Amino acid sequence: MFGETAKEELTETTALDFKFGIKQREDKSVKLNVYELGGGRVLANLLQTVFYGSALTSTAIVLCIDLSKPGNSIDSILFWIKMIRDITLAIVSEMKERDPSSLLGV
């Protein structure tokens, strides 16, 4: 049950972790891929491995900030938003060069 995990069972993510789930709804399967990036700004370039054009319109990003050092929170949020924005703009630019019609849904 949620909230009953012993602290010693929790492990810190130190790179890129992947989990997935599949939910069956009526006659349709919905797949959810979850990527967790841990390790701070040093590993920020790993974000490029999970963003790609065909999934851009169905991607949600959840940004979690370590509040153990609250003085760094705003700087961290701004850093990660810029990183996500830059990667997204690069993907859109690449898609536009390859096939402008692929951006009709973006």
C-alpha positions in Angstrom: 0.0 0.0 0.0 1.2 3.5 -0.8 3.1 5.2 2.0 4.0 2.0 3.8 7.4 1.4 2.1 10.2 1.0 4.7 12.9 3.7 4.3 15.7 1.2 3.8 13.9 -0.2 0.7 14.1 3.2 -1.1 17.0 3.7 -3.3 18.2 6.9 -4.9 18.1 7.0 -8.7 21.7 7.7 -9.9 21.2 7.9 -13.6 18.2 7.2 -15.9 15.6 4.7 -14.6 12.8 3.3 -16.7 9.4 1.7 -15.7 6.3 1.1 -17.7 2.7 0.1 -17.1 -0.2 -1.0 -19.3 -3.8 -0.2 -18.6 -6.6 -2.0 -20.4 -9.7 0.2 -21.1 -12.5 -1.4 -22.9 -11.0 -2.5 -26.2 -7.9 -0.2 -26.0 -4.6 -0.7 -24.3 -2.9 2.4 -22.9 0.9 2.2 -22.3 2.7 4.5 -19.9 6.5 4.9 -20.0 8.1 6.6 -16.9 11.6 7.8 -17.0 13.3 9.1 -13.9 16.5 11.0 -14.1 18.5 11.2 -10.9 22.0 12.5 -10.3 21.5 16.2 -10.9 22.7 18.5 -13.6 25.7 16.4 -14.4 23.4 13.9 -16.1 21.1 16.4 -17.8 22.1 15.4 -21.3 20.5 12.0 -20.7 17.1 13.7 -21.2 17.9 13.7 -24.9 17.6 9.9 -24.9 13.9 9.9 -23.8 12.5 12.7 -25.9 11.8 12.0 -29.6 9.5 13.5 -32.2 6.8 10.9 -32.6 6.0 10.9 -28.9 6.3 14.7 -28.4 2.5 15.3 -28.5 1.8 12.6 -25.9 4.6 13.4 -23.4 4.0 14.8 -20.0 6.9 16.0 -17.8 6.8 16.0 -14.0 9.6 18.0 -12.5 10.5 17.0 -8.9 12.9 19.2 -7.0 15.0 18.2 -4.0 13.8 20.3 -1.1 16.5 19.3 1.3 18.3 22.4 0.0 15.4 24.9 -0.5 17.8 27.8 -1.4 18.6 26.0 -4.7 15.0 25.3 -5.7 14.3 28.2 -8.0 17.7 27.9 -9.7 17.1 24.2 -10.2 13.6 24.7 -11.6 14.8 27.3 -14.1 17.7 25.1 -15.1 15.5 22.1 -15.8 12.8 24.1 -17.6 15.4 25.6 -19.9 16.9 22.2 -20.5 13.5 20.7 -21.4 12.6 23.7 -23.6 16.0 23.5 -25.5 15.6 19.8 -26.2 12.0 20.2 -27.3 12.8 23.1 -29.6 15.7 21.1 -31.2 13.3 18.2 -31.8 10.7 20.4 -33.4 13.3 22.1 -35.6 14.6 18.7 -36.7 11.1 17.5 -37.4 10.4 20.7 -39.4 13.5 20.1 -41.6 12.7 16.5 -42.2 8.9 16.7 -42.8 7.0 19.9 -42.1 3.7 18.1 -42.3 4.7 16.1 -39.2 4.2 19.2 -37.1 0.5 19.5 -37.8 -0.4 17.9 -34.5 2.2 19.8 -32.4 
